[in-house]
């Protein structure tokens, strides 16, 4: 291989750095002279901000430390490339940099918007006769990239969510039954409810699980919610309800929009916040119920202390597979994971890797199958359990110092 470059984009995860580690190790194994890291993704690259990763990862101990470090070690961005047919100046600049540093393989780790970047760069490269490879490495706690069975980052976030909800249930059940509260836990998920669905995994012989889980895949019925909360309150027992931040009414409005205007990001996505507060205020003002709200917020993606071993191993292997694909002269692809069979007691979980055309992935969303949502629209079926349970299994032991986990830091990205 000639020189290669790796970047990270979009929201960080507890496992995204494992993909950097996997890509770096495999690229060096295949003879890459330089493995560069973009500082703050494509936006940093355009400013000439990238580093030789040998400086930090030539020591195998640092590779292991990186796999246990949450967030994006190289820094991240949310930069949308223009259409080349409208403005190709940015593309010319990027390819000048790649040529100058003899870079022939470009790896971008991210979610849907990051795959849009891979698609645009690979299309431009092909249409202009460049012999360069552009490979996407999947990452998103939202688990909403299509084609791939699941996405690195989701398993660790799901593990953290199920753990936290179980602990919140235990905390709430300890309260005085003469003055019970309904706790509403708000989980990330704009249009896909995979993360909120993960709360169902805490249901076990020592935990009753959430009293209800509401996902954005099904229109949110406010009247049914109010009536159900009223029924729960009659039992004089503490209750806990989980919602996706992106739950919508039948008319298409996000519940969080009932509290005022919602801002949008550079990709035009509405910024979700405070749907739980809207519902809690409604329960208090109209039914007189005692409520509490909990937003797990960015803890869902940064809690490496509860990382899933399955997730970290698969994130690492996705980085490895991306380099293998580029070395085979594949381009315009994303690494995907394929489950060999349904996970049951008789058939253990087995995952294999492949690549897929980026055009079938970029700008598409995969949602929780409606048939995995219970008929009362407040929970998940056993099919979700079979799907998600293997992804949260195993623990990653942090490297501790002074009672706290150590992280690998790249100062240039701070």
Secondary structure by P-SEA (a helix, b strand, c coil): ccbbbbbccccccccaaaaaaaaaaaaaaaccccbbbbcccaaaaaaccccccccccccaaaaaaaaacccccccccccccccccccaaaaaaaaaaaaaacccbbbbbccaaaaaaaaaaaaaaaaacccbbbbbbbbcccccccccccccaaaaaaaaaaaaaaaaaaaaaacccccccbbbbbbbbccccccccccccccccccccccccccccccccaaaaaaaaaaaaaacbbbbbbbcccccccccccccccccbbbbccccccccccaaaaaaaaaaacccccbbbbbcccccccccccccaaaaaaaaaaaaaaaaaaaaccccbbbbbbccccccccccbbbbbbcccccccccccccccccccccccccccaaaaaaccccccbbbbccccccbbbbbbccccc
